[in-house]
């Protein structure tokens, strides 16, 4: 075997995956100042000279700081890297910003290589490199076996494997992958008067009403593990303490303690919106999933319905190129990169499966908006108090927390079709703006603003009969983050207990308790999310799992000026204060259009005209949030 074509022949590097069980003790108990002193690190700081090895050494330890923002109180755990002799603090990282921690072992074979063109020397170089690679693979297997041993074994007697004898020198590095929010801009007076300790890190938390969230950015830490001071052997590292440290960081950061134990399916629509889906995957999503220790497969859709077909049960074993095909049931999560339409395709395909209900209890979903509107991605980040962005969506997915989210089921009278919705239903002016502006899709979300002006000038009235079932007193409203199977069973029971009794779609008779009125509508907008687009917060009081529709109604009489104020208010949610904007809370509704001329629009897709009715499915899907 020859290594002449290896990209980096000088350094053979591998990442040791630390697989460990959850410790019963808290991180503060298992990682204290004494342990920190036993595990020194070396921070390479270009441009600054260090007097000796001892002065280079830094220690990692945790501190907890409380922060108050108006009525919001929270505590943050800060990871500090400091020099115990000079008391200088070099790095501060909020553990909530960490998505992954890994240990890297690098073997330097540079002394074994030279630039000679002699065939014998090149052969000897390749043989030594091959031997070094085999020894590194053996070391990796030994470390993984050691790290899976009983967590309670006395670390003082733990015999960690030694570095390969073929390496002239070796190094161990601790990698922490963090994505903090950008620091707030401060005036000159604040810069001089603010004590610069934990303030930067503790302020990098999710936003509040008085302190809006800011975009996140990569701020990774790579530090070298110092060799044992009691040993003269090259590459003699204290892996036992490093293991404890990594375990502590993972617990405090609330990320998976067993990296690479899960596998996600990433579905990319490269044609959605501004056609950035593939670029976002390559430059952001793929990198962050690897940093978080998440294995994944990727599907780049090539046609309409491709994602739907991939969700169907897989009977074949291989693709045309010979790669294996996993059934969707083998994945722990499905991530959609594109517009809201790609998620609709995924759900449509899953709905056709015989194991649909079981999959919806098992699989988590995530979405990274690359479409024209990206309403669901915006709603999830708003609920998390995160600034809207593709990196922020990926960050939420990498953290691994999930919440239940409502779906809704629609039925039309034309052919009695059933549709599953995760966003909104519109009829009237908003539906016309959404559908008719498709001719301006190249403008992205701005197309909505352009067509709204046109539709305001040429205002239409939509006459219809609206019926709804008010919210009962036992409405389900639960936020089960990380719920177990028993909790999921309780969710299913609760859902069954509160699902409303729906009328027959072709029958004019309604069950008792329903309220009906006829009106000339301008806007009818039913939703269980806050945003229909990144800059359209049409239902600010909605939550992802409240189990209800919030139906926005604007009807005649309403002047164009008042209607314009409502449309402008969608960006911030200020339209709720308009006396012309009515909100009806219900768990089911029916619409009978009397006048024609508008579209029946579910999640941006036109369905059959005529009578339509819907009900909420509370907590029917699990989303990373």
C-alpha positions as CSV (number, residue, x, y, z in Angstrom):
1,X,0.0,0.0,0.0
2,X,1.4,3.4,-1.0
3,X,0.7,6.7,0.8
4,X,2.0,9.0,-1.9
5,X,-1.4,10.3,-2.8
6,X,-2.6,10.9,0.8
7,X,-3.6,14.6,1.2
8,X,-1.7,15.1,4.4
9,X,1.0,12.3,4.6
10,X,3.0,14.0,7.5
11,X,0.3,13.7,10.1
12,X,-2.0,10.7,10.5
13,X,-5.0,12.0,12.5
14,X,-8.0,10.2,13.9
15,X,-10.8,11.2,16.2
16,X,-11.4,9.0,19.2
17,X,-15.1,8.7,19.9
18,X,-15.8,8.9,23.6
19,X,-18.7,6.6,24.4
20,X,-19.7,6.7,28.0
21,X,-22.7,6.1,30.3
22,X,-24.4,8.9,32.2
23,X,-22.8,9.3,35.6
24,X,-25.0,9.4,38.6
25,X,-22.9,12.3,40.2
26,X,-23.3,15.8,39.0
27,X,-20.5,17.4,36.8
28,X,-19.5,19.7,39.6
29,X,-18.9,16.7,41.9
30,X,-16.8,14.7,39.4
31,X,-14.9,17.6,38.0
32,X,-13.5,20.0,40.6
33,X,-10.4,22.1,41.0
34,X,-8.3,19.2,42.2
35,X,-9.2,17.2,39.1
36,X,-8.6,20.3,36.9
37,X,-5.1,20.6,38.3
38,X,-4.4,17.0,37.4
39,X,-5.3,17.5,33.8
40,X,-3.4,20.5,32.4
41,X,-3.7,21.8,28.8
42,X,-1.5,23.8,26.6
43,X,-3.0,26.7,24.7
44,X,-1.0,27.6,21.6
45,X,-1.0,31.4,21.4
46,X,0.9,32.7,18.3
47,X,2.8,35.9,18.8
48,X,3.4,35.4,22.6
49,X,6.4,33.7,24.1
50,X,6.1,31.4,27.0
51,X,9.0,31.0,29.4
52,X,8.6,27.3,30.0
53,X,6.3,24.3,29.8
54,X,4.8,25.0,33.3
55,X,3.8,28.5,32.4
56,X,2.1,27.3,29.2
57,X,-0.2,25.0,31.1
58,X,-3.9,26.0,31.6
59,X,-6.7,24.4,33.6
60,X,-10.3,24.0,32.7
61,X,-13.0,24.4,35.3
62,X,-16.7,25.4,35.6
63,X,-18.4,28.3,37.3
64,X,-22.1,29.1,37.5
65,X,-23.3,32.7,37.1
66,X,-26.8,34.1,37.6
67,X,-28.2,36.7,35.2
68,X,-31.3,38.8,35.5
69,X,-32.9,40.5,32.5
70,X,-36.0,42.4,33.6
71,X,-38.4,39.8,34.9
72,X,-36.3,37.0,33.4
73,X,-33.9,35.2,35.7
74,X,-31.5,32.5,34.6
75,X,-28.2,30.9,35.5
76,X,-25.4,30.0,33.1
77,X,-22.5,27.6,33.5
78,X,-19.3,29.0,32.1
79,X,-16.3,26.9,31.2
80,X,-13.1,28.7,31.9
81,X,-9.6,28.1,30.6
82,X,-7.1,29.9,32.9
83,X,-3.5,29.9,34.0
84,X,-3.4,29.1,37.8
85,X,0.0,30.9,38.2
86,X,-0.8,34.1,36.4
87,X,-4.5,34.0,37.1
88,X,-5.1,35.0,33.5
89,X,-8.3,33.7,31.9
90,X,-7.8,32.9,28.2
91,X,-11.2,31.5,27.2
92,X,-14.8,31.5,28.5
93,X,-17.5,29.4,26.9
94,X,-21.1,29.1,27.9
95,X,-21.8,25.3,28.0
96,X,-25.3,26.0,26.5
97,X,-23.5,27.0,23.3
98,X,-21.6,23.7,22.9
99,X,-22.9,21.2,20.4
100,X,-20.0,18.7,20.5
101,X,-16.8,17.6,22.3
102,X,-14.2,15.3,20.8
103,X,-10.7,14.1,21.6
104,X,-8.2,14.0,18.7
105,X,-4.9,12.0,18.7
106,X,-2.3,13.2,16.2
107,X,0.7,11.1,15.4
108,X,3.6,13.0,13.8
109,X,5.7,10.9,11.4
110,X,7.6,13.8,10.0
111,X,11.0,12.5,11.1
112,X,10.3,9.3,9.1
113,X,9.7,11.1,5.8
114,X,12.1,12.9,3.5
115,X,11.9,14.5,0.1
116,X,14.3,12.0,-1.6
117,X,13.2,10.5,-4.9
118,X,15.0,7.3,-4.2
119,X,12.7,4.4,-4.7
120,X,14.0,2.4,-1.7
121,X,13.5,5.4,0.6
122,X,10.0,6.0,-0.7
123,X,9.2,2.4,-0.1
124,X,10.5,2.5,3.4
125,X,8.6,5.7,4.1
126,X,5.3,4.1,2.9
127,X,5.9,1.0,4.9
128,X,6.5,3.0,8.1
129,X,3.4,5.2,7.4
130,X,1.3,2.0,6.9
131,X,2.6,0.5,10.1
132,X,1.9,3.8,12.0
133,X,-1.7,3.8,10.6
134,X,-2.3,0.2,11.7
135,X,-1.0,1.0,15.2
136,X,-3.2,4.1,15.4
137,X,-6.2,2.0,14.4
138,X,-5.3,-0.5,17.2
139,X,-5.0,2.3,19.7
140,X,-8.4,3.7,18.7
141,X,-10.0,0.3,19.3
142,X,-8.3,0.0,22.6
143,X,-9.3,3.4,23.8
144,X,-13.0,2.8,22.8
145,X,-13.0,-0.5,24.7
146,X,-11.4,1.2,27.7
147,X,-13.9,4.1,27.6
148,X,-16.8,1.7,27.6
149,X,-15.6,0.0,30.8
150,X,-17.5,0.4,34.1
151,X,-17.7,4.1,34.9
152,X,-17.1,3.4,38.6
153,X,-13.7,1.8,38.1
154,X,-11.0,3.6,40.0
155,X,-9.4,5.9,37.4
156,X,-6.1,5.7,39.3
157,X,-5.8,2.1,38.3
158,X,-7.1,2.6,34.7
159,X,-4.4,1.5,32.2
160,X,-5.0,3.7,29.2
161,X,-3.3,2.5,26.0
162,X,0.1,4.1,25.0
163,X,0.9,5.9,21.8
164,X,2.3,3.8,18.9
165,X,6.0,3.2,19.1
166,X,6.5,4.1,15.4
167,X,5.6,7.8,16.1
168,X,8.4,10.1,16.8
169,X,6.1,12.4,18.7
170,X,2.3,12.4,19.4
171,X,-0.2,14.9,20.6
172,X,-3.7,14.8,22.0
173,X,-6.2,17.7,21.5
174,X,-9.5,18.5,23.0
175,X,-12.0,20.0,20.6
176,X,-15.1,21.9,21.8
177,X,-17.5,23.1,19.1
178,X,-19.5,26.1,20.3
179,X,-21.9,28.6,18.6
180,X,-22.5,31.5,20.9
181,X,-24.7,34.5,20.0
182,X,-22.9,37.6,18.9
183,X,-22.1,40.0,21.8
184,X,-24.3,43.0,22.0
185,X,-22.8,46.3,20.8
186,X,-21.7,48.5,23.7
187,X,-21.1,52.2,23.9
188,X,-17.8,53.7,24.9
189,X,-18.9,54.3,28.5
190,X,-20.1,50.7,28.8
191,X,-16.8,49.4,27.5
192,X,-14.8,51.2,30.2
193,X,-17.2,50.6,33.0
194,X,-18.3,47.0,32.5
195,X,-16.4,44.4,34.3
196,X,-15.2,42.0,31.6
197,X,-15.6,38.6,33.3
198,X,-18.5,36.4,32.7
199,X,-20.7,39.2,31.2
200,X,-19.9,38.3,27.7
201,X,-20.8,34.6,28.1
202,X,-23.8,35.0,30.3
203,X,-25.3,37.5,27.9
204,X,-25.0,35.0,25.1
205,X,-28.2,33.3,26.0
206,X,-31.5,33.1,24.1
207,X,-33.2,36.4,23.7
208,X,-36.0,38.0,25.7
209,X,-38.5,40.6,25.0
210,X,-36.3,43.4,26.2
211,X,-33.1,41.8,24.8
212,X,-33.8,40.4,21.3
213,X,-31.7,37.4,20.2
214,X,-28.7,37.8,18.0
215,X,-27.2,35.6,15.3
216,X,-24.9,32.8,16.4
217,X,-21.4,32.2,15.1
218,X,-18.7,29.5,15.3
219,X,-16.3,29.9,18.3
220,X,-14.5,26.6,18.7
221,X,-11.7,25.8,21.1
222,X,-8.8,23.5,20.4
223,X,-6.4,22.9,23.3
224,X,-3.5,20.5,23.6
225,X,-3.5,17.9,26.4
226,X,-0.3,18.2,28.3
227,X,1.8,15.1,28.9
228,X,2.0,13.5,32.4
229,X,4.5,15.5,34.4
230,X,5.5,12.3,36.3
231,X,6.6,10.5,33.1
232,X,9.3,11.1,30.5
233,X,7.6,9.0,27.9
234,X,6.5,10.7,24.7
235,X,2.8,10.8,24.4
236,X,2.0,9.8,28.0
237,X,-1.4,11.5,28.5
238,X,-3.8,11.3,31.3
239,X,-6.8,10.0,29.3
240,X,-8.7,9.0,32.4
241,X,-9.1,12.6,33.6
242,X,-9.7,13.7,30.0
243,X,-12.6,11.2,29.9
244,X,-14.1,12.6,33.0
245,X,-13.8,16.2,31.7
246,X,-15.5,15.3,28.4
247,X,-18.2,13.5,30.2
248,X,-18.8,16.5,32.5
249,X,-18.9,18.9,29.5
250,X,-21.5,16.8,27.7
251,X,-23.7,16.6,30.8
252,X,-23.6,20.3,31.4
253,X,-24.1,21.1,27.7
254,X,-27.1,18.7,27.8
255,X,-25.9,17.0,24.6
256,X,-25.9,13.3,23.7
257,X,-23.4,11.3,26.0
258,X,-23.0,8.7,23.2
259,X,-21.9,10.5,20.0
260,X,-22.4,8.7,16.8
261,X,-25.1,6.5,18.4
262,X,-27.8,8.0,16.2
263,X,-28.4,8.4,12.5
264,X,-30.4,11.1,10.7
265,X,-31.7,11.3,7.2
266,X,-31.2,14.8,5.7
267,X,-33.4,15.6,2.7
268,X,-32.2,18.5,0.6
269,X,-34.4,20.3,-2.0
270,X,-31.7,22.1,-4.2
271,X,-34.4,24.0,-6.2
272,X,-36.4,25.5,-3.4
273,X,-36.7,29.3,-3.0
274,X,-33.4,30.9,-4.0
275,X,-31.8,27.5,-4.7
276,X,-29.4,27.5,-1.8
277,X,-30.3,24.2,-0.3
278,X,-27.2,22.2,-1.5
279,X,-24.8,25.0,-0.5
280,X,-26.4,25.3,3.0
281,X,-25.9,21.6,3.5
282,X,-22.3,21.5,2.3
283,X,-21.2,24.6,4.1
284,X,-23.2,24.5,7.3
285,X,-25.4,21.5,8.1
286,X,-22.9,18.7,7.2
287,X,-20.1,20.4,9.2
288,X,-22.2,21.0,12.3
289,X,-23.7,17.5,12.3
290,X,-20.1,16.0,12.2
291,X,-19.0,18.3,15.0
292,X,-22.0,17.2,17.1
293,X,-21.1,13.5,16.5
294,X,-24.3,12.7,14.5
295,X,-24.1,10.2,11.6
296,X,-26.4,11.0,8.7
297,X,-27.3,10.0,5.2
298,X,-28.3,12.7,2.7
299,X,-30.9,12.7,-0.1
300,X,-30.6,15.4,-2.8
301,X,-34.1,15.5,-4.4
302,X,-34.1,15.5,-8.2
303,X,-37.8,15.9,-9.0
304,X,-41.1,16.7,-7.5
305,X,-42.3,13.8,-5.3
306,X,-38.8,12.4,-4.8
307,X,-38.9,12.9,-1.1
308,X,-42.3,11.3,-0.9
309,X,-41.0,8.2,-2.7
310,X,-38.1,8.0,-0.4
311,X,-40.4,7.9,2.7
312,X,-42.1,4.7,1.4
313,X,-41.2,1.3,2.7
314,X,-37.9,0.2,1.1
315,X,-38.0,-3.3,-0.4
316,X,-34.8,-2.8,-2.5
317,X,-31.4,-3.3,-0.9
318,X,-29.2,-1.0,-3.0
319,X,-29.3,2.1,-5.2
320,X,-28.2,2.1,-8.8
321,X,-24.7,3.1,-7.7
322,X,-24.4,0.2,-5.4
323,X,-24.9,2.1,-2.1
324,X,-27.3,0.6,0.4
325,X,-30.7,2.0,1.0
326,X,-32.0,2.3,4.6
327,X,-35.6,2.2,5.4
328,X,-36.9,5.4,7.1
329,X,-37.7,3.4,10.2
330,X,-33.9,2.9,10.7
331,X,-33.4,6.6,11.3
332,X,-33.8,8.6,14.5
333,X,-34.6,11.9,12.8
334,X,-35.5,13.4,9.4
335,X,-34.1,16.8,8.6
336,X,-35.6,18.8,5.8
337,X,-33.5,21.5,4.0
338,X,-35.7,23.6,1.7
339,X,-39.1,25.3,1.9
340,X,-42.2,24.2,3.8
341,X,-43.1,22.2,0.7
342,X,-40.4,19.6,1.1
343,X,-41.6,18.8,4.6
344,X,-45.1,18.4,3.2
345,X,-43.7,15.9,0.7
346,X,-42.1,14.0,3.6
347,X,-45.2,13.8,5.7
348,X,-47.3,12.8,2.6
349,X,-45.0,9.9,2.0
350,X,-44.9,8.8,5.7
351,X,-48.7,8.9,5.8
352,X,-48.9,6.2,3.2
353,X,-46.9,3.8,5.4
354,X,-48.6,1.1,7.5
355,X,-46.3,2.0,10.4
356,X,-47.1,5.7,10.3
357,X,-48.3,6.0,13.9
358,X,-45.3,4.2,15.2
359,X,-42.9,6.3,13.2
360,X,-44.4,9.5,14.4
361,X,-43.8,8.4,18.0
362,X,-40.2,7.5,17.2
363,X,-38.8,10.0,14.7
364,X,-37.8,13.6,15.4
365,X,-38.1,16.1,12.7
366,X,-36.2,19.2,11.9
367,X,-36.3,21.9,9.3
368,X,-33.8,24.4,7.9
369,X,-35.5,27.0,5.8
370,X,-34.2,27.5,2.3
371,X,-37.5,28.4,0.6
372,X,-39.4,31.5,-0.2
373,X,-41.3,31.8,3.1
374,X,-39.9,29.3,5.7
375,X,-42.8,29.8,8.1
376,X,-42.2,26.6,10.2
377,X,-38.5,27.2,10.7
378,X,-39.3,30.8,11.7
379,X,-42.0,29.6,14.2
380,X,-39.7,27.1,15.8
381,X,-36.8,29.6,16.3
382,X,-39.3,32.2,17.6
383,X,-40.5,29.7,20.2
384,X,-36.8,29.0,21.2
385,X,-36.2,32.8,21.3
386,X,-33.5,32.4,18.6
387,X,-32.7,34.8,15.8
388,X,-33.9,33.4,12.5
389,X,-31.1,31.9,10.4
390,X,-30.0,28.6,8.9
391,X,-27.1,28.2,11.3
392,X,-29.5,28.8,14.2
393,X,-31.9,26.1,12.9
394,X,-29.0,23.7,12.6
395,X,-27.8,24.6,16.1
396,X,-31.2,23.7,17.6
397,X,-31.1,20.3,15.7
398,X,-27.6,19.6,16.9
399,X,-28.5,20.3,20.6
400,X,-31.0,17.4,20.3
401,X,-33.9,18.7,22.4
402,X,-37.3,18.1,21.0
403,X,-40.9,19.2,21.7
404,X,-44.3,18.0,20.6
405,X,-46.0,20.0,18.0
406,X,-49.6,20.1,16.7
407,X,-50.8,19.0,13.3
408,X,-54.2,19.5,11.8
409,X,-56.3,17.4,9.4
410,X,-58.4,19.0,6.6
411,X,-61.2,17.4,4.6
412,X,-62.8,18.7,1.4
413,X,-66.3,18.0,0.2
414,X,-65.4,17.8,-3.5
415,X,-63.8,14.4,-3.2
416,X,-63.6,13.9,0.5
417,X,-59.8,14.1,0.4
418,X,-57.8,14.3,3.7
419,X,-54.8,16.6,4.1
420,X,-52.3,17.0,6.9
421,X,-51.2,20.5,7.7
422,X,-48.4,21.8,9.9
423,X,-48.8,25.6,9.2
424,X,-51.9,27.5,8.2
425,X,-55.0,27.6,6.1
426,X,-55.9,30.7,4.2
427,X,-58.9,31.9,2.2
428,X,-59.5,35.4,0.8
429,X,-56.9,38.1,0.4
430,X,-53.9,36.3,2.0
431,X,-54.5,33.2,-0.1
432,X,-54.7,35.2,-3.3
433,X,-51.4,37.0,-2.4
434,X,-49.7,33.7,-1.7
435,X,-50.9,31.8,-4.8
436,X,-51.1,34.6,-7.4
437,X,-47.6,35.9,-6.5
438,X,-46.0,32.6,-7.7
439,X,-45.2,34.3,-10.9
440,X,-42.7,36.4,-8.9
441,X,-41.2,33.5,-7.0
442,X,-37.7,34.6,-8.1
443,X,-38.1,37.6,-5.7
444,X,-38.3,35.3,-2.7
445,X,-40.4,36.4,0.2
446,X,-40.5,40.0,-1.2
447,X,-43.0,38.7,-3.8
448,X,-45.6,38.8,-1.1
449,X,-45.1,42.5,-0.4
450,X,-45.4,43.3,-4.1
451,X,-48.6,41.4,-4.6
452,X,-50.1,42.7,-1.3
453,X,-49.9,46.2,-2.7
454,X,-51.6,45.1,-6.0
455,X,-54.3,43.2,-4.2
456,X,-54.9,46.1,-1.8
457,X,-55.5,48.4,-4.8
458,X,-57.8,45.9,-6.4
459,X,-59.6,44.8,-3.2
460,X,-62.0,41.9,-3.3
461,X,-64.6,40.8,-0.9
462,X,-65.2,37.1,-0.1
463,X,-68.6,36.0,1.2
464,X,-68.9,32.8,3.1
465,X,-70.3,30.9,6.2
466,X,-67.9,30.1,9.0
467,X,-68.6,27.5,11.7
468,X,-66.4,26.6,14.6
469,X,-66.2,24.6,17.8
470,X,-64.9,26.7,20.7
471,X,-62.1,25.5,22.9
472,X,-63.3,23.0,25.5
473,X,-62.2,23.4,29.1
474,X,-60.0,20.2,29.0
475,X,-57.8,21.3,26.0
476,X,-54.5,19.5,25.9
477,X,-51.5,21.9,26.4
478,X,-48.3,20.1,27.3
479,X,-44.6,20.6,26.5
480,X,-42.9,17.2,26.8
481,X,-39.3,17.9,26.0
482,X,-37.5,14.6,25.8
483,X,-40.6,12.6,26.9
484,X,-40.2,8.9,27.3
485,X,-42.4,6.1,25.9
486,X,-44.8,6.3,28.9
487,X,-45.2,10.0,28.4
488,X,-45.9,9.4,24.7
489,X,-48.6,6.8,25.7
490,X,-50.2,9.5,27.9
491,X,-50.1,11.9,25.0
492,X,-51.9,9.4,22.7
493,X,-54.6,8.9,25.4
494,X,-55.1,12.6,25.8
495,X,-55.3,13.1,22.1
496,X,-58.0,10.4,21.8
497,X,-60.0,11.9,24.7
498,X,-60.2,15.5,23.2
499,X,-60.5,14.9,19.5
500,X,-63.7,16.7,18.6
501,X,-66.6,15.0,17.0
502,X,-66.6,16.2,13.4
503,X,-69.7,16.5,11.2
504,X,-70.1,14.5,8.0
505,X,-68.4,16.5,5.3
506,X,-71.5,16.5,3.0
507,X,-74.0,17.1,5.8
508,X,-75.3,20.6,6.6
509,X,-76.1,19.5,10.2
510,X,-73.5,20.4,12.8
511,X,-73.0,18.7,16.2
512,X,-74.1,20.6,19.3
513,X,-71.7,23.3,20.6
514,X,-70.7,24.6,17.2
515,X,-71.2,28.4,16.4
516,X,-72.0,29.6,12.9
517,X,-72.1,33.1,11.3
518,X,-72.1,34.5,7.7
519,X,-70.0,37.5,6.7
520,X,-68.2,39.3,3.9
521,X,-64.6,38.4,4.6
522,X,-61.4,40.1,3.6
523,X,-59.0,37.8,5.5
524,X,-59.6,34.3,7.0
525,X,-56.4,32.8,8.3
526,X,-56.4,29.7,10.6
527,X,-53.1,28.7,12.2
528,X,-51.3,26.9,15.0
529,X,-47.9,28.5,14.4
530,X,-46.7,32.1,15.0
531,X,-45.2,32.7,11.5
532,X,-46.3,32.1,8.0
533,X,-43.0,33.5,6.7
534,X,-39.8,34.7,8.2
535,X,-41.2,38.3,8.4
536,X,-44.8,37.5,8.9
537,X,-45.8,36.9,12.5
538,X,-49.6,36.8,11.8
539,X,-50.4,34.8,15.0
540,X,-48.1,36.0,17.8
541,X,-50.1,34.3,20.6
542,X,-49.9,30.8,19.1
543,X,-47.7,28.1,20.5
544,X,-46.5,24.9,18.9
545,X,-48.4,22.6,21.1
546,X,-51.5,24.5,22.5
547,X,-53.9,22.2,20.7
548,X,-56.0,25.0,19.2
549,X,-56.5,27.0,16.0
550,X,-56.2,30.7,16.2
551,X,-58.3,32.1,13.3
552,X,-57.6,35.6,12.2
553,X,-60.7,37.2,10.6
554,X,-61.0,40.6,9.0
555,X,-64.4,41.4,7.5
556,X,-66.3,44.2,6.0
557,X,-66.6,47.1,6.7
558,X,-62.8,47.9,6.8
559,X,-61.2,50.8,5.1
560,X,-58.1,50.2,2.9
561,X,-56.1,52.4,5.3
562,X,-57.0,50.2,8.2
563,X,-56.3,47.0,6.2
564,X,-52.9,48.4,5.2
565,X,-52.1,49.0,8.9
566,X,-53.0,45.3,9.6
567,X,-50.8,44.1,6.7
568,X,-47.9,46.2,7.9
569,X,-48.4,44.9,11.4
570,X,-47.9,41.3,10.4
571,X,-44.1,41.9,10.5
572,X,-44.0,42.6,14.2
573,X,-47.4,41.2,15.3
574,X,-48.7,44.7,16.1
575,X,-51.9,44.0,14.1
576,X,-53.4,42.3,17.1
577,X,-54.2,45.7,18.5
578,X,-56.4,46.6,15.5
579,X,-60.1,46.6,16.3
580,X,-60.7,45.2,12.8
581,X,-58.5,42.1,13.5
582,X,-60.6,39.4,15.2
583,X,-59.1,36.2,16.7
584,X,-61.3,33.1,17.3
585,X,-59.9,30.2,19.3
586,X,-61.3,26.8,18.3
587,X,-60.4,23.2,18.0
588,X,-62.3,22.6,14.8
589,X,-63.9,24.7,12.0
590,X,-65.8,24.5,8.7
591,X,-65.9,27.0,5.9
592,X,-68.6,27.2,3.2
593,X,-67.6,29.7,0.6
594,X,-70.6,31.5,-1.0
595,X,-68.8,33.7,-3.5
596,X,-66.1,32.3,-5.8
597,X,-62.8,33.9,-6.8
598,X,-60.4,32.8,-4.0
599,X,-58.2,29.8,-3.4
600,X,-58.5,27.2,-0.6
601,X,-54.9,27.2,0.5
602,X,-53.3,24.7,2.9
603,X,-49.6,25.3,3.7
604,X,-49.1,27.2,0.5
605,X,-50.7,24.5,-1.7
606,X,-54.1,24.9,-3.4
607,X,-56.7,22.2,-2.7
608,X,-60.2,21.7,-4.1
609,X,-62.6,24.6,-3.9
610,X,-65.8,24.5,-1.9
611,X,-66.6,23.3,1.6
612,X,-63.7,22.5,3.8
613,X,-63.4,21.5,7.5
614,X,-60.5,20.8,9.9
615,X,-59.6,19.8,13.4
616,X,-56.4,19.9,15.4
617,X,-54.3,16.9,16.2
618,X,-52.5,17.9,19.4
619,X,-48.9,16.9,19.9
620,X,-48.9,14.7,16.8
621,X,-45.3,15.2,15.7
622,X,-41.9,15.7,17.4
623,X,-39.7,18.6,16.3
624,X,-36.3,19.7,17.4
625,X,-37.0,22.9,19.2
